[in-house]
Amino acid sequence: GNSVTQMEGPVTLSEEAFLTINCTYTATGYPSLFWYVQYPGEGLQLLLKATKADDKGSNKGFEATYRKETTSFHLEKGSVQVSDSAVYFCALAKAAGNKLTFGGGTRVLVKP
Amino acid sequence: ETGVTQSPTHLIKTRGQQVTLRCSSQSGHNTVSWYQQALGQGPQFIFQYYREEENGRGNFPPRFSGLQFPNYSSELNVNALELDDSALYLCASSLVGLAGVYNEQFFGPGTRLTVL
């Protein structure tokens, strides 16, 4: 079956530091890949997505590239802010509105 | 445009009881999915409803059941509650077009269920 593995947190950073969260997946076929963010007390928000190999998703300074050869979709941001403190989830689906399979989440804490 | 809403926000039940959670889809959406998010874990897919029919189910027992109404709102029912059912229950809506093309899922804020 499909599965997503992401690095465990918490990840603690200082403001303006570089952030990387690793995500690898196992799936049949060619799934779409997503990063969702969950701010304290809120639901999930789609951060970015990629639907085919070598696609790069980007939003709010975050980027992730769909790497089929390494089955990875690592999330990066060059300069984090305190407001980026949240839990980040990597996920996959056969299509955007279909069943999502999530990783366990990575908590990120950015300190001033 | 109204987003996905869920009610209630919080709920406390005792073991063996039954619970109903509600979700209103985003305007124009015809598909609703439900997820269970245990504390410190990623969401797990429960099931999806499309045009009032179940359209896929995750690895959850039959005591988890659902409904979708003609206005595309939805209910999640859980019978014979167990302690492990304590979790955040998330609803997500999306639009599936005539050609079966799926689009982005939009999540509600969730209902926090505590089973004592």
Interface residues (C-beta under 8 A of the other chain):
Chain A: V4 Y36 G41 E42 G43 L44 Q45 L46 K49 F89 A91 A93 A95 A96 G97 N98 K99 L100 T101 F102 G103 G104 G105
Chain B: V4 T31 S33 Y35 G40 Q41 G42 P43 Q44 F45 Q48 G56 G58 L90 A92 S94 L95 V96 V101 Y102 N103 E104 Q105 F106 F107 G108 P109 G110
